[in-house]
Amino acid sequence: MSHLCFPRKILKDHQNLLKWNKNPSISDCLRRPKRKYNLPEKVGGANVVEALSFQCSILYRHWRFRLKEAHYRGKTKAQARANKPSTVDKEAWVWFVDEYWGSPKQERISKINTENKLRLTETPANGSRCTTRICYDMMNEPPVFSTQDLEGSSEPVEVEQEPIYLRLFEKTKKHKKKDGGSGWEPIAEKIYEELKKLHETQIEEHGKDTLSVKDAYIKVLKPKSGYLKGLGPGARPPKKGRNGENNERVELSTQVDTLTASNEELRVSNEQLKASNEEFKASNEELKVEFARMNKEAIEREQKLREDMLKMFEDMRNNGSRTSS
């Protein structure tokens, strides 16, 4: 359970942070669980330290919000200062009341946020589970097989389902009614139809739909600065560089260039292997010719030796005949 207590420890040590990610000591703290649990740099494509920082920043904002609702809202600054919770240091609490919540800038931001919240017309239909959890469960669902046997086949057939981004949007935006039915809110229904059209376009142009949930939501819902619509607080759009370029696209382009260079190296190496193979073949042919020549010479020497021996035996026999006569 130590990993669950870790954000609380950071909150206790850094209670008066206005910019969570701007404090260098936070980055040092976030590297502790990475070292303790021997985590890699990235898990599932996400940077571990960045993910921890983002999660802790959410917990930190929620903690501040609960403090504000319980000990500050509806009170004067003097009353709020006197209403300090026991879990917050006195110096940090004075900073919260006077310099943060009580500052003109923060009061203006709070007012704008409240007005924006009241203007929202769409309500989620997630229930008790967050969008990311529902998406994760859908990605790990086992394949669905047909229960009806096809003609001439006893093997079960996998049923092709709609892409996850369609099912996820329906799950999180389509409300269940008390009479057992379900219904869309106007804007959500329009977005769902656009997602269906995107799916149909993918099938027509590519033969299959390979879009991820994130890519599909980016195409239809258009991300805002810092977050993606429809995927909860943890989803972020691709980072952009200084010139407005998509960092993911730049990274992919770099990977393509690297693979292209590697492919060129492999091609050159393959050509060198081919040349070496040709040289080996030529050398092999020369060896075959040399072996044939040496074999021929050996046969000729053996034949000549046999003839010389036969001649010698013939001469010896003739000499013996003359001596006896």
C-alpha positions as CSV (number, residue, x, y, z in Angstrom):
1,M,0.0,0.0,0.0
2,S,3.0,2.3,0.1
3,H,2.4,3.4,-3.5
4,L,-1.0,4.7,-2.5
5,C,0.4,6.8,0.4
6,F,3.1,8.2,-1.9
7,P,1.0,11.1,-3.3
8,R,-0.2,12.0,0.2
9,K,3.5,12.3,1.3
10,I,4.1,14.7,-1.6
11,L,1.1,16.8,-0.7
12,K,2.3,17.1,2.9
13,D,5.7,18.2,1.8
14,H,4.5,20.6,-0.9
15,Q,1.2,22.1,0.3
16,N,1.8,25.6,-1.0
17,L,2.5,24.8,-4.7
18,L,0.7,26.9,-7.2
19,K,2.3,25.3,-10.3
20,W,2.6,21.5,-9.6
21,N,4.9,20.7,-12.5
22,K,7.1,23.8,-12.2
23,N,8.8,22.8,-8.9
24,P,12.1,20.9,-9.4
25,S,11.7,19.1,-6.0
26,I,8.5,17.4,-7.3
27,S,10.4,15.8,-10.2
28,D,12.9,14.4,-7.7
29,C,10.1,13.0,-5.6
30,L,8.4,11.4,-8.6
31,R,11.5,9.4,-9.4
32,R,11.5,7.6,-6.1
33,P,8.7,5.0,-7.0
34,K,10.4,4.5,-10.4
35,R,13.6,3.5,-8.7
36,K,11.9,1.6,-5.9
37,Y,9.8,-0.6,-8.2
38,N,12.5,-0.7,-10.9
39,L,10.1,0.7,-13.5
40,P,11.3,1.2,-17.1
41,E,11.3,4.6,-18.7
42,K,8.1,3.9,-20.5
43,V,5.1,1.5,-19.9
44,G,2.6,1.0,-22.6
45,G,4.1,3.9,-24.6
46,A,3.7,6.4,-21.7
47,N,6.6,8.0,-19.8
48,V,6.5,6.7,-16.2
49,V,7.6,10.0,-14.5
50,E,5.2,12.1,-16.6
51,A,2.3,9.7,-15.8
52,L,3.1,9.8,-12.1
53,S,3.3,13.6,-12.2
54,F,0.0,13.9,-14.0
55,Q,-1.7,11.6,-11.5
56,C,-0.3,13.4,-8.5
57,S,-1.3,16.8,-10.0
58,I,-4.9,15.5,-10.3
59,L,-4.9,14.3,-6.7
60,Y,-3.4,17.6,-5.6
61,R,-6.1,19.6,-7.3
62,H,-8.8,17.4,-5.8
63,W,-7.3,17.8,-2.4
64,R,-7.2,21.6,-2.7
65,F,-10.8,21.6,-3.9
66,R,-12.0,19.6,-0.9
67,L,-10.2,21.9,1.4
68,K,-11.8,25.0,-0.3
69,E,-15.3,23.5,-0.1
70,A,-15.0,22.5,3.5
71,H,-13.0,25.4,5.1
72,Y,-13.1,28.4,2.8
73,R,-16.2,28.8,0.6
74,G,-18.8,31.1,2.1
75,K,-16.5,32.5,4.7
76,T,-14.6,35.7,5.1
77,K,-10.8,35.5,5.0
78,A,-10.6,36.0,8.8
79,Q,-13.1,33.2,9.3
80,A,-11.2,30.9,6.8
81,R,-7.9,31.5,8.5
82,A,-9.5,30.6,11.9
83,N,-11.0,27.5,10.3
84,K,-7.6,25.8,9.5
85,P,-7.8,22.0,9.2
86,S,-5.5,20.0,11.4
87,T,-3.9,18.3,8.3
88,V,-2.4,21.6,6.9
89,D,0.4,23.6,8.3
90,K,-0.4,27.1,9.5
91,E,1.9,28.8,7.1
92,A,0.6,26.8,4.1
93,W,-3.0,27.5,5.2
94,V,-2.4,31.3,5.3
95,W,-0.9,31.1,1.8
96,F,-4.0,29.2,0.5
97,V,-6.4,31.7,2.0
98,D,-4.6,35.0,1.3
99,E,-2.4,34.4,-1.7
100,Y,-4.2,31.7,-3.6
101,W,-8.0,31.4,-3.2
102,G,-8.3,35.0,-2.0
103,S,-6.2,36.5,-4.9
104,P,-8.2,38.6,-7.5
105,K,-6.8,36.4,-10.3
106,Q,-7.9,33.1,-8.7
107,E,-11.3,34.5,-7.8
108,R,-11.8,35.5,-11.4
109,I,-10.7,32.1,-12.6
110,S,-13.1,30.4,-10.1
111,K,-16.0,32.5,-11.2
112,I,-15.4,31.7,-14.9
113,N,-15.0,27.9,-14.1
114,T,-18.3,28.0,-12.2
115,E,-20.1,29.7,-15.1
116,N,-18.7,27.2,-17.6
117,K,-19.7,24.3,-15.4
118,L,-23.3,25.6,-15.3
119,R,-23.4,25.9,-19.1
120,L,-22.7,22.2,-19.6
121,T,-25.6,20.4,-21.1
122,E,-24.1,16.9,-21.6
123,T,-23.8,14.5,-18.6
124,P,-21.7,11.3,-18.6
125,A,-23.4,7.9,-18.4
126,N,-20.4,6.1,-17.0
127,G,-21.9,5.1,-13.7
128,S,-19.3,4.4,-11.0
129,R,-16.4,3.6,-13.5
130,C,-14.2,6.2,-15.1
131,T,-13.9,6.3,-18.9
132,T,-10.3,5.0,-18.9
133,R,-11.4,2.0,-16.8
134,I,-14.2,1.2,-19.2
135,C,-11.9,1.5,-22.2
136,Y,-9.3,-0.8,-20.5
137,D,-12.0,-3.4,-19.8
138,M,-13.2,-3.2,-23.5
139,M,-9.6,-3.7,-24.8
140,N,-9.2,-6.8,-22.6
141,E,-12.6,-8.4,-23.4
142,P,-12.3,-11.9,-24.9
143,P,-13.5,-12.4,-28.5
144,V,-17.2,-13.1,-29.0
145,F,-18.0,-16.3,-30.9
146,S,-21.2,-17.2,-32.6
147,T,-23.4,-19.8,-30.9
148,Q,-25.0,-20.9,-34.2
149,D,-23.3,-23.6,-36.3
150,L,-22.6,-22.7,-39.9
151,E,-23.5,-25.2,-42.7
152,G,-20.8,-27.9,-43.0
153,S,-18.7,-26.5,-40.1
154,S,-18.7,-27.3,-36.4
155,E,-16.0,-24.7,-35.5
156,P,-17.2,-21.6,-33.7
157,V,-16.9,-18.4,-35.7
158,E,-15.7,-15.2,-34.1
159,V,-18.2,-12.4,-34.3
160,E,-16.9,-9.1,-35.8
161,Q,-17.7,-6.3,-33.3
162,E,-17.8,-2.5,-33.8
163,P,-14.5,-0.7,-33.0
164,I,-13.8,0.1,-29.4
165,Y,-14.2,3.9,-29.9
166,L,-17.8,3.4,-31.0
167,R,-18.7,1.1,-28.2
168,L,-16.9,3.3,-25.7
169,F,-18.7,6.4,-26.7
170,E,-22.0,4.6,-26.6
171,K,-21.2,3.2,-23.1
172,T,-20.2,6.5,-21.7
173,K,-22.7,8.8,-23.3
174,K,-25.9,6.9,-23.9
175,H,-28.1,7.1,-20.8
176,K,-30.3,4.3,-19.5
177,K,-33.9,5.2,-18.8
178,K,-36.0,4.1,-15.8
179,D,-38.4,2.2,-18.2
180,G,-35.5,0.0,-19.3
181,G,-34.8,1.9,-22.6
182,S,-31.9,4.2,-23.5
183,G,-31.5,7.5,-25.1
184,W,-29.0,10.0,-26.4
185,E,-28.6,13.7,-25.5
186,P,-28.7,15.8,-28.7
187,I,-25.0,16.7,-29.0
188,A,-23.8,13.2,-28.0
189,E,-26.0,11.6,-30.7
190,K,-24.6,13.9,-33.4
191,I,-21.0,13.0,-32.3
192,Y,-21.9,9.3,-32.3
193,E,-23.2,9.6,-35.9
194,E,-19.9,11.3,-36.9
195,L,-17.9,8.4,-35.3
196,K,-20.0,5.9,-37.3
197,K,-19.3,7.8,-40.5
198,L,-15.6,7.7,-39.7
199,H,-15.8,4.0,-39.2
200,E,-17.5,3.5,-42.5
201,T,-14.9,5.7,-44.2
202,Q,-12.1,3.6,-42.8
203,I,-13.8,0.4,-44.1
204,E,-14.3,1.9,-47.6
205,E,-10.8,3.3,-47.9
206,H,-8.7,0.7,-46.2
207,G,-10.8,-2.4,-46.0
208,K,-10.7,-2.4,-42.2
209,D,-10.8,0.0,-39.4
210,T,-7.4,0.2,-37.5
211,L,-8.0,3.5,-35.8
212,S,-7.3,3.6,-32.0
213,V,-9.7,5.2,-29.6
214,K,-7.4,8.2,-29.2
215,D,-7.0,8.8,-33.0
216,A,-10.7,8.5,-33.6
217,Y,-11.6,10.9,-30.8
218,I,-9.0,13.4,-32.1
219,K,-10.5,13.3,-35.6
220,V,-14.1,13.8,-34.5
221,L,-14.0,15.6,-31.1
222,K,-11.1,17.9,-31.9
223,P,-8.8,18.1,-28.9
224,K,-8.4,21.3,-26.8
225,S,-5.1,22.6,-25.4
226,G,-3.9,20.1,-22.9
227,Y,-6.6,17.5,-23.0
228,L,-8.7,15.2,-25.2
229,K,-12.5,15.4,-25.1
230,G,-14.4,12.3,-24.1
231,L,-11.5,10.3,-22.6
232,G,-11.3,11.7,-19.1
233,P,-8.6,13.8,-17.4
234,G,-5.7,11.4,-18.2
235,A,-5.8,11.6,-22.0
236,R,-3.7,14.2,-23.6
237,P,-3.4,15.2,-27.3
238,P,-0.1,14.7,-29.1
239,K,2.6,17.3,-28.1
240,K,3.6,19.9,-30.5
241,G,7.0,21.4,-31.0
242,R,8.0,25.0,-31.1
243,N,7.0,25.3,-34.7
244,G,3.6,23.8,-34.1
245,E,4.7,20.4,-35.4
246,N,3.1,17.3,-34.0
247,N,5.9,15.7,-31.8
248,E,4.4,12.2,-32.4
249,R,4.5,12.8,-36.1
250,V,8.1,14.1,-35.9
251,E,9.0,11.0,-33.9
252,L,7.4,8.7,-36.4
253,S,9.1,10.5,-39.2
254,T,12.4,10.1,-37.4
255,Q,11.7,6.4,-36.9
256,V,10.9,6.0,-40.6
257,D,14.1,7.8,-41.6
258,T,16.0,5.5,-39.2
259,L,14.3,2.4,-40.6
260,T,15.0,3.6,-44.2
261,A,18.7,4.1,-43.3
262,S,18.8,0.6,-41.7
263,N,17.1,-0.8,-44.8
264,E,19.7,0.8,-47.0
265,E,22.5,-0.6,-44.8
266,L,20.9,-4.1,-45.1
267,R,20.6,-3.7,-48.9
268,V,24.3,-2.8,-49.2
269,S,25.2,-5.7,-46.9
270,N,23.1,-8.0,-49.0
271,E,24.8,-6.8,-52.2
272,Q,28.2,-7.4,-50.5
273,L,27.0,-10.9,-49.6
274,K,25.9,-11.5,-53.1
275,A,29.3,-10.4,-54.4
276,S,31.1,-12.6,-51.9
277,N,28.8,-15.5,-53.0
278,E,29.7,-15.0,-56.6
279,E,33.4,-14.9,-55.7
280,F,32.9,-18.1,-53.7
281,K,31.2,-19.7,-56.7
282,A,34.0,-18.7,-59.0
283,S,36.6,-20.0,-56.6
284,N,34.6,-23.2,-56.3
285,E,34.6,-23.6,-60.1
286,E,38.4,-23.0,-60.2
287,L,38.8,-25.7,-57.5
288,K,36.7,-28.1,-59.5
289,V,38.8,-27.5,-62.6
290,E,42.0,-27.9,-60.6
291,F,40.7,-31.1,-59.0
292,A,39.7,-32.5,-62.3
293,R,43.2,-31.7,-63.7
294,M,44.9,-33.3,-60.8
295,N,42.7,-36.4,-61.0
296,K,43.4,-36.7,-64.7
297,E,47.2,-36.4,-64.1
298,A,47.0,-39.0,-61.4
299,I,45.1,-41.4,-63.7
300,E,47.7,-40.8,-66.4
301,R,50.6,-41.4,-64.0
302,E,49.0,-44.6,-62.7
303,Q,48.4,-45.8,-66.3
304,K,52.0,-45.0,-67.3
305,L,53.3,-46.8,-64.2
306,R,51.3,-49.9,-65.0
307,E,52.6,-49.8,-68.6
308,D,56.2,-49.5,-67.4
309,M,55.8,-52.4,-65.0
310,L,54.3,-54.6,-67.7
311,K,57.1,-53.7,-70.0
312,M,59.7,-54.5,-67.3
313,F,58.1,-57.9,-66.6
314,E,58.1,-58.6,-70.4
315,D,61.8,-57.8,-70.7
316,M,62.6,-60.0,-67.7
317,R,60.7,-62.9,-69.2
318,N,62.5,-62.5,-72.6
319,N,65.9,-62.4,-70.9
320,G,65.2,-65.6,-69.0
321,S,64.2,-67.4,-72.2
322,R,67.5,-66.6,-73.9
323,T,69.6,-67.7,-70.9
324,S,67.9,-71.2,-70.8
325,S,68.4,-71.8,-74.5
